């Protein structure tokens, strides 16, 4: 009964195998075709990549509201910035490498098929024995032509490789931690950049308002001076001086408005939005970070929190594992192997009762490889030295950034106090000179000097105010406070 059933199934199985092979070849040819940039973009848009395990992939472009606050700008940048997408992609790559390293602890199972035809006596003997078709009167010197079809399953399981697979898994887990720390580093720098760009936009807007106010003031004085000149109470030179000052004020306004547009475009770019987006900035609702007042306390916090330092330390650990992995090349490897297969002169003659199997252990030990293992050990040791040097460099760089941030804040606070005092003096000076000029006691040159002093004082006060806010945010960046604190797993 089993034989009759097997004879019924054999033709169907043969055609099914042929169809599967044809489909596999067709799929391989299709996937090997080159793809254009436009085709890749269209494919990814139709089927977006699944996000990393800790967060889905960000949207491709941000939609900026008409009135934008600093907190909204930071949120949009974290959700839509291409830098964030690249960091998430690196995390997904590291997760895949961890899974790839874990695969080394599982057995490998392969389906195999083979076809042979020839007249080699040894091959004839072995194939016909496995087919259970060896005759009694075979001439082993001239056995004739044979044909053999083989199908089966082969399994292999590594039992020992000198600890290389375990080290590879630990290195992959450390690489995943490094990728997550890299994302924190990107977030820390991105938030600081958005804050800088936002305050640059506010400062440029204030500069444009100051320039417009200065232009209106000069225009009013020019109209008054022209009336006085027409009445014979002023000189032509005074009118010309005011016209020159008006042209300068107009130029300052055009320059300030252009800087404002550039600042908004730069901010939109950081948020992952179209640089042509139209929006206005709103003050207030700014993210806050509690920073130590003293430099030494801030430095201690930075050495603890900065993602770059943690990354450098994990890279040192991974480099040390790479040295151990290279040294494991001196050790042998042991594999368990097994094979179950069928042989027959034609595919239609496969019989389950003629199943063959082989199982055993294979020990491999490289006794001489041209000193390549020694070279790998030396290369890994040099890589460890490089990572140690990079760790020292990163530590000094972080210390310098913290020092610079605190010094910049101190300078910005001092400039803020000085500029406020200068603004009050310039405003009072222009008021007095205005009265003298209207009464004829001051020349137009003196008036223009006082008006220009007030304009410059307003600009310095605005710049100092925003520089102070930017310096405060930069301290938080130098301490690593803008990175969102999420769990960083490290499998030991």
C-alpha positions as CSV (number, residue, x, y, z in Angstrom):
1,X,0.0,0.0,0.0
2,X,2.8,2.4,0.9
3,X,4.6,1.6,-2.4
4,X,1.4,2.4,-4.4
5,X,0.9,5.6,-2.5
6,X,4.6,6.6,-3.1
7,X,4.3,5.9,-6.8
8,X,1.2,8.2,-7.0
9,X,3.0,11.0,-5.2
10,X,6.3,10.8,-7.0
11,X,5.3,12.5,-10.3
12,X,3.4,15.3,-8.4
13,X,6.4,15.9,-6.1
14,X,8.7,16.0,-9.1
15,X,6.7,18.6,-10.9
16,X,6.3,20.6,-7.7
17,X,10.0,20.6,-7.2
18,X,10.6,21.7,-10.8
19,X,8.1,24.5,-10.4
20,X,9.6,25.6,-7.1
21,X,13.1,25.7,-8.7
22,X,11.8,27.7,-11.7
23,X,10.1,30.2,-9.4
24,X,13.3,30.5,-7.3
25,X,15.4,31.2,-10.4
26,X,12.9,33.8,-11.7
27,X,12.8,35.5,-8.3
28,X,16.6,35.6,-8.2
29,X,16.8,37.2,-11.7
30,X,14.2,39.7,-10.7
31,X,15.9,40.8,-7.5
32,X,19.2,41.1,-9.3
33,X,17.9,43.8,-11.6
34,X,19.3,47.3,-10.9
35,X,17.0,49.9,-9.4
36,X,16.9,53.6,-10.0
37,X,16.8,56.3,-7.3
38,X,13.2,57.1,-8.3
39,X,12.1,53.5,-8.1
40,X,13.6,53.0,-4.7
41,X,11.9,56.2,-3.4
42,X,8.6,55.1,-4.8
43,X,9.0,51.6,-3.3
44,X,9.9,53.0,0.2
45,X,7.0,55.4,0.1
46,X,4.5,52.6,-0.7
47,X,6.0,50.3,2.0
48,X,7.7,52.3,4.7
49,X,10.4,50.7,6.8
50,X,9.2,49.4,10.1
51,X,10.7,51.4,12.9
52,X,13.2,50.3,15.4
53,X,12.1,48.3,18.4
54,X,12.0,51.4,20.7
55,X,10.3,53.8,18.2
56,X,8.8,53.8,14.8
57,X,10.4,55.6,11.9
58,X,9.8,59.3,11.7
59,X,7.6,61.0,9.1
60,X,9.4,62.3,6.0
61,X,8.4,66.0,6.4
62,X,7.2,68.3,9.1
63,X,4.2,70.6,8.9
64,X,5.0,73.8,10.6
65,X,2.2,75.8,12.3
66,X,1.7,79.5,11.4
67,X,2.8,80.5,15.0
68,X,5.7,78.4,16.2
69,X,7.0,78.2,19.7
70,X,10.4,76.9,20.8
71,X,8.9,73.8,22.4
72,X,7.0,73.0,19.2
73,X,10.1,73.6,17.1
74,X,12.1,71.1,19.3
75,X,9.3,68.5,19.0
76,X,9.1,68.8,15.3
77,X,12.8,68.4,14.9
78,X,12.9,65.3,17.1
79,X,10.0,63.8,15.1
80,X,11.0,64.7,11.6
81,X,14.7,65.5,11.3
82,X,16.6,63.4,8.8
83,X,19.4,63.1,11.5
84,X,16.9,61.3,13.7
85,X,15.9,59.0,10.9
86,X,19.6,58.1,10.2
87,X,20.1,57.4,13.9
88,X,17.1,55.1,14.0
89,X,18.3,53.3,10.9
90,X,21.6,52.7,12.6
91,X,19.8,51.2,15.6
92,X,17.8,48.9,13.3
93,X,21.1,47.8,11.7
94,X,22.6,47.1,15.1
95,X,19.5,45.1,16.1
96,X,19.8,43.0,13.0
97,X,23.5,42.4,13.8
98,X,22.5,41.1,17.3
99,X,20.0,38.7,15.7
100,X,22.6,37.7,13.2
101,X,25.1,36.9,16.0
102,X,22.5,34.9,17.9
103,X,21.9,32.8,14.8
104,X,25.4,31.2,15.3
105,X,24.0,29.3,18.3
106,X,21.3,27.5,16.3
107,X,21.8,24.6,14.0
108,X,21.8,25.1,10.2
109,X,19.4,23.0,8.1
110,X,19.8,22.8,4.4
111,X,17.8,21.1,1.6
112,X,20.0,19.8,-1.1
113,X,19.7,18.2,-4.5
114,X,22.3,16.9,-6.9
115,X,22.6,15.2,-10.3
116,X,25.5,13.1,-11.5
117,X,26.3,11.2,-14.7
118,X,29.6,9.5,-15.5
119,X,31.6,6.3,-15.7
120,X,34.1,6.7,-12.8
121,X,34.3,3.3,-11.0
122,X,34.3,4.7,-7.5
123,X,31.4,7.1,-8.1
124,X,29.5,4.3,-9.8
125,X,30.1,2.0,-6.9
126,X,29.0,4.5,-4.2
127,X,26.0,5.8,-6.1
128,X,24.6,2.4,-6.9
129,X,25.1,1.2,-3.4
130,X,23.2,4.2,-2.1
131,X,20.5,3.5,-4.7
132,X,20.3,-0.1,-3.6
133,X,20.8,-1.1,-7.2
134,X,24.3,-2.6,-7.2
135,X,24.3,-5.8,-9.2
136,X,26.0,-9.1,-8.4
137,X,28.1,-9.3,-11.6
138,X,29.5,-5.8,-11.8
139,X,32.9,-5.3,-13.4
140,X,34.4,-2.7,-11.0
141,X,37.1,-1.8,-13.5
142,X,34.6,-1.1,-16.3
143,X,31.3,-0.6,-14.6
144,X,29.8,1.5,-17.4
145,X,27.9,4.7,-17.3
146,X,25.7,5.6,-14.3
147,X,23.2,8.3,-13.5
148,X,22.2,9.5,-10.0
149,X,19.7,11.9,-8.6
150,X,20.0,12.8,-5.0
151,X,17.7,14.8,-2.7
152,X,17.9,15.2,1.1
153,X,18.4,17.3,4.2
154,X,21.7,18.3,5.8
155,X,22.1,19.7,9.3
156,X,25.2,21.2,11.0
157,X,25.5,22.5,14.5
158,X,28.7,24.2,15.8
159,X,29.5,22.9,19.3
160,X,32.7,24.8,20.0
161,X,34.6,27.6,18.2
162,X,36.9,29.0,20.9
163,X,34.2,31.4,22.3
164,X,34.2,33.4,19.0
165,X,30.4,33.2,18.6
166,X,29.8,34.3,22.2
167,X,32.2,37.2,21.8
168,X,30.5,38.2,18.5
169,X,27.2,38.3,20.3
170,X,28.5,40.5,23.0
171,X,30.2,42.8,20.5
172,X,26.9,43.0,18.6
173,X,25.0,43.9,21.8
174,X,27.6,46.5,22.6
175,X,27.2,47.9,19.1
176,X,23.5,48.2,19.7
177,X,24.1,50.1,22.9
178,X,26.5,52.4,20.9
179,X,23.8,53.0,18.3
180,X,21.3,54.0,21.0
181,X,23.9,56.3,22.6
182,X,24.6,57.7,19.2
183,X,20.9,58.6,18.9
184,X,21.0,60.3,22.3
185,X,24.0,62.3,21.0
186,X,22.1,63.3,17.9
187,X,19.1,64.4,19.9
188,X,21.4,66.4,22.3
189,X,23.0,68.3,19.4
190,X,19.8,68.6,17.5
191,X,17.8,70.2,20.3
192,X,20.7,72.6,21.0
193,X,20.9,73.5,17.3
194,X,17.1,74.2,17.1
195,X,17.3,76.4,20.2
196,X,20.3,78.3,18.6
197,X,18.4,78.7,15.3
198,X,15.2,79.8,17.0
199,X,16.9,82.5,19.0
200,X,18.8,83.5,15.9
201,X,15.4,84.0,14.2
202,X,14.1,86.1,17.1
203,X,17.3,88.2,17.1
204,X,17.0,88.8,13.3
205,X,13.4,89.7,13.7
206,X,14.3,92.3,16.4
207,X,17.1,93.6,14.3
208,X,14.6,94.1,11.4
209,X,12.2,95.9,13.8
210,X,15.0,98.1,15.1
211,X,16.1,99.0,11.6
212,X,12.5,99.8,10.6
213,X,12.1,102.0,13.6
214,X,15.3,103.8,12.8
215,X,14.2,104.3,9.2
216,X,10.9,105.8,10.4
217,X,12.7,108.2,12.8
218,X,15.1,109.4,10.1
219,X,12.2,109.8,7.5
220,X,10.3,112.0,10.0
221,X,13.3,114.2,10.6
222,X,14.0,114.4,6.8
223,X,10.5,115.6,6.1
224,X,10.9,118.2,8.9
225,X,14.3,119.3,7.6
226,X,13.0,119.7,4.0
227,X,10.2,122.0,5.3
228,X,12.8,124.0,7.2
229,X,15.0,124.2,4.1
230,X,12.2,125.3,1.9
231,X,11.4,128.0,4.5
232,X,15.1,129.1,4.5
233,X,15.7,127.8,8.1
234,X,18.1,125.0,7.2
235,X,21.1,124.3,5.0
236,X,21.1,122.0,1.9
237,X,24.0,120.0,3.5
238,X,21.7,119.1,6.5
239,X,19.1,117.7,4.1
240,X,21.7,115.7,2.2
241,X,23.1,114.3,5.5
242,X,19.7,113.1,6.5
243,X,19.2,111.6,3.1
244,X,22.4,109.7,3.4
245,X,21.4,108.4,6.8
246,X,18.0,107.4,5.5
247,X,19.7,105.3,2.7
248,X,21.9,103.6,5.3
249,X,18.8,102.9,7.5
250,X,17.0,101.4,4.5
251,X,20.0,99.2,3.7
252,X,20.2,98.0,7.3
253,X,16.5,97.1,7.2
254,X,16.9,95.1,4.0
255,X,19.9,93.3,5.4
256,X,18.1,92.5,8.7
257,X,14.9,91.3,6.9
258,X,17.0,89.0,4.7
259,X,18.8,87.6,7.8
260,X,15.4,87.0,9.3
261,X,14.3,85.0,6.3
262,X,17.5,83.0,6.2
263,X,17.2,82.2,10.0
264,X,13.6,80.9,9.5
265,X,14.8,78.8,6.5
266,X,17.6,77.3,8.6
267,X,15.2,76.5,11.4
268,X,12.8,74.9,9.0
269,X,15.6,72.7,7.7
270,X,16.5,71.6,11.2
271,X,12.9,70.6,11.8
272,X,12.8,68.5,8.7
273,X,10.4,70.9,7.0
274,X,10.4,72.7,3.7
275,X,12.8,75.7,3.9
276,X,10.1,77.6,2.0
277,X,7.6,77.2,4.9
278,X,6.0,80.4,6.1
279,X,5.7,80.8,9.8
280,X,6.2,83.3,12.6
281,X,8.1,82.8,15.9
282,X,6.4,83.0,19.3
283,X,8.4,83.7,22.5
284,X,7.8,81.7,25.6
285,X,7.1,78.0,26.2
286,X,10.8,77.1,26.0
287,X,12.1,73.8,27.2
288,X,14.0,74.1,30.4
289,X,17.1,72.2,31.7
290,X,18.4,72.5,35.3
291,X,22.1,73.2,35.1
292,X,24.7,73.5,37.9
293,X,25.8,77.0,38.6
294,X,29.4,76.1,39.1
295,X,31.7,74.9,36.3
296,X,33.2,72.0,38.4
297,X,29.8,70.7,39.2
298,X,28.8,70.9,35.6
299,X,31.9,69.1,34.5
300,X,31.3,66.2,36.9
301,X,27.7,66.0,35.5
302,X,29.0,66.0,31.9
303,X,31.5,63.3,32.5
304,X,28.6,61.2,33.8
305,X,25.9,62.0,31.2
306,X,27.4,62.9,27.9
307,X,26.5,60.2,25.3
308,X,29.7,60.7,23.5
309,X,31.7,59.7,26.5
310,X,29.6,56.6,27.0
311,X,30.0,55.7,23.4
312,X,33.8,56.0,23.6
313,X,33.8,53.7,26.6
314,X,31.6,51.1,25.0
315,X,33.8,51.3,21.9
316,X,36.8,50.5,24.1
317,X,35.0,47.5,25.5
318,X,34.1,46.3,22.0
319,X,37.7,46.7,20.8
320,X,38.9,44.6,23.8
321,X,36.4,41.9,22.8
322,X,37.7,42.0,19.2
323,X,41.2,41.2,20.6
324,X,39.8,38.2,22.4
325,X,37.9,37.1,19.3
326,X,41.1,37.3,17.2
327,X,43.0,35.2,19.8
328,X,40.3,32.6,19.7
329,X,41.5,31.9,16.1
330,X,44.3,29.8,17.7
331,X,41.7,27.4,19.1
332,X,40.0,24.5,17.3
333,X,36.3,24.2,16.3
334,X,34.0,21.2,16.7
335,X,30.8,20.7,14.6
336,X,28.1,18.1,14.7
337,X,26.9,17.1,11.2
338,X,24.1,14.9,9.9
339,X,22.6,14.1,6.5
340,X,19.5,12.3,5.4
341,X,19.1,11.6,1.7
342,X,17.7,9.5,-1.1
343,X,19.5,8.3,-4.3
344,X,17.9,7.0,-7.4
345,X,18.7,6.6,-11.2
346,X,15.7,8.9,-11.9
347,X,13.6,11.2,-9.7
348,X,10.6,9.0,-10.2
349,X,12.4,6.1,-8.5
350,X,12.8,7.6,-5.0
351,X,11.8,5.1,-2.4
352,X,11.4,6.0,1.3
353,X,12.6,2.6,2.4
354,X,16.0,3.4,0.7
355,X,16.6,6.4,2.9
356,X,20.3,6.9,3.8
357,X,21.7,8.8,6.7
358,X,25.1,9.9,8.0
359,X,25.9,11.5,11.4
360,X,29.2,12.5,13.0
361,X,31.5,15.0,14.5
362,X,34.1,17.1,12.7
363,X,37.1,18.7,14.4
364,X,39.1,21.4,12.6
365,X,42.2,23.0,14.0
366,X,44.3,25.4,11.9
367,X,47.9,24.6,12.6
368,X,49.4,27.1,10.2
369,X,47.6,29.8,8.3
370,X,50.5,31.9,7.0
371,X,50.6,33.9,10.3
372,X,47.2,35.5,9.4
373,X,45.8,34.8,12.9
374,X,48.8,36.6,14.5
375,X,48.2,39.5,12.1
376,X,44.5,39.6,13.1
377,X,45.5,39.7,16.8
378,X,47.9,42.6,16.2
379,X,45.4,44.5,14.1
380,X,42.8,44.1,16.9
381,X,45.3,45.2,19.6
382,X,46.0,48.3,17.5
383,X,42.3,49.0,17.2
384,X,42.1,48.8,21.0
385,X,44.9,51.4,21.3
386,X,43.1,53.6,18.9
387,X,39.8,53.4,20.9
388,X,41.7,54.2,24.1
389,X,43.2,57.3,22.4
390,X,39.8,58.3,21.1
391,X,38.4,58.0,24.6
392,X,41.0,60.4,26.0
393,X,40.4,62.8,23.2
394,X,36.6,62.7,23.7
395,X,37.1,63.3,27.5
396,X,39.2,66.4,26.8
397,X,36.8,67.6,24.1
398,X,33.9,67.4,26.5
399,X,35.8,69.2,29.2
400,X,36.7,72.0,26.7
401,X,33.0,72.3,25.6
402,X,31.8,72.6,29.2
403,X,34.5,75.2,30.0
404,X,33.6,77.2,26.9
405,X,29.9,77.0,27.6
406,X,30.3,78.4,31.1
407,X,32.7,81.1,30.0
408,X,30.3,82.1,27.2
409,X,27.4,82.3,29.6
410,X,29.5,84.5,32.0
411,X,30.4,86.8,29.1
412,X,26.8,86.9,27.8
413,X,25.5,87.9,31.2
414,X,28.1,90.7,31.5
415,X,27.2,91.9,28.0
416,X,23.6,91.9,28.8
417,X,24.1,94.1,31.9
418,X,26.4,96.5,30.0
419,X,24.1,96.7,26.9
420,X,21.1,97.5,29.1
421,X,23.0,100.4,30.7
422,X,24.2,101.5,27.3
423,X,20.7,101.4,25.9
424,X,19.4,103.6,28.7
425,X,22.2,106.1,28.2
426,X,21.7,106.2,24.4
427,X,18.0,106.7,24.8
428,X,18.4,109.6,27.2
429,X,21.1,111.1,25.0
430,X,18.9,111.1,21.9
431,X,16.1,112.7,23.9
432,X,18.3,115.6,24.9
433,X,19.9,116.0,21.5
434,X,16.4,115.9,19.9
435,X,15.4,118.9,22.0
436,X,18.6,120.7,21.2
437,X,18.2,119.9,17.5
438,X,14.6,121.1,17.4
439,X,15.7,124.3,19.2
440,X,18.6,124.8,16.8
441,X,21.2,124.3,19.5
442,X,22.5,121.0,18.0
443,X,23.7,120.3,14.5
444,X,22.3,117.6,12.3
445,X,25.5,115.7,12.6
446,X,25.2,115.5,16.3
447,X,21.6,114.4,15.9
448,X,22.6,111.7,13.5
449,X,25.3,110.5,15.8
450,X,22.9,110.2,18.7
451,X,20.2,108.4,16.6
452,X,22.8,105.9,15.3
453,X,24.1,105.4,18.8
454,X,20.6,104.5,20.0
455,X,20.1,102.1,17.1
456,X,23.3,100.3,17.7
457,X,22.6,100.2,21.5
458,X,19.2,98.5,20.8
459,X,20.9,96.0,18.5
460,X,23.5,95.2,21.1
461,X,20.9,94.8,23.8
462,X,18.8,92.4,21.7
463,X,21.9,90.4,20.7
464,X,23.1,90.2,24.3
465,X,19.6,89.1,25.5
466,X,19.5,86.2,23.0
467,X,23.1,85.4,23.4
468,X,22.4,84.8,27.1
469,X,19.6,82.5,26.2
470,X,21.7,80.6,23.7
471,X,24.6,80.3,26.1
472,X,22.3,78.8,28.7
473,X,21.0,76.3,26.2
474,X,24.6,75.5,25.2
475,X,25.5,74.7,28.8
476,X,22.7,72.1,28.8
477,X,24.1,70.7,25.6
478,X,27.6,70.5,26.9
479,X,26.3,68.5,29.9
480,X,24.2,66.2,27.7
481,X,20.9,67.3,29.2
482,X,19.0,67.6,25.9
483,X,19.2,63.9,25.2
484,X,16.1,62.1,26.1
485,X,16.9,59.5,28.8
486,X,15.8,56.1,27.5
487,X,17.0,52.7,28.6
488,X,20.2,51.5,27.0
489,X,20.4,47.7,27.2
490,X,23.8,46.0,27.1
491,X,23.7,42.2,27.1
492,X,26.7,40.9,28.9
